[in-house]
Amino acid sequence: MGRWYRQGTVDLVQGSASVAGTGTIWDTQAQVGDPFRADSHPDHWIEIDAIAADGALTLAEPWPYASETGAGYAIVRNFANTPNADLAANVAGLISKYSDLNVALGNWLTGTATGGPNGDGYYPVTIAGEEHLIPCPALIDPPATPEERVARGIYNRVTHSPAGDNVTLDLGQGSVFRLVLNAASCLLVMSNKPTEAGTAFHATVVLEQGTGGNLIDWSQIANLKWNGGVLPVLSSAQGAVDVVDLMTLDGGNSWFGFYSGQGIV
């Protein structure tokens, strides 16, 4: 461990002896009597008069220069004047901090998506004297099932090829549906719609003409209203692609329909 301590930054106020540190560990890395200076005035050393916490100390005299924020600094640690009891206490304090960090990291590593102090999967970890709420691996890991992907807003694609004369759009499995139309008319039905009042949901339906000239029957989608009040006229050419977006703002009791793309080849 070097004699100079420079970790973190300091805030200095002209005329004040108080020094605030960010990312500093003064409680165990410095002591009363150690000389302090800011990088902006490397030749002016001021003795430390008191240490209140890892990020708070008091100088023996007020800071005489202009105020600084986030400034670099240095403390020369005078280990020759440190009693053995203080050294032992400092070592014990460091061991305690690392032990607490290991416990916090263990809780974070084994945490759940609904755990943590706020029940949201974020766990507290203290680094350099500052506590941070960090998402645990259960939130970071990719969702294992289509239902989890949809719940997290991930656009999971479901393909029906050929679509046949009726297709069920399972909203629990995906939010983007690709249908290859080979029947003259295909009836669309929705399942696993959001049921909570006020729940919004969006689904994209990509319609590809397999044999050409095929239609969609939208009659089973509740209270479906189209932009401009006009039912979309699908492309008829074989291989042509149309895109329709469906959105509900009330848990699936009614839907808005948008003709987003036509005749894409």
Disulfide bonds with the S-S distance in Angstrom:
none
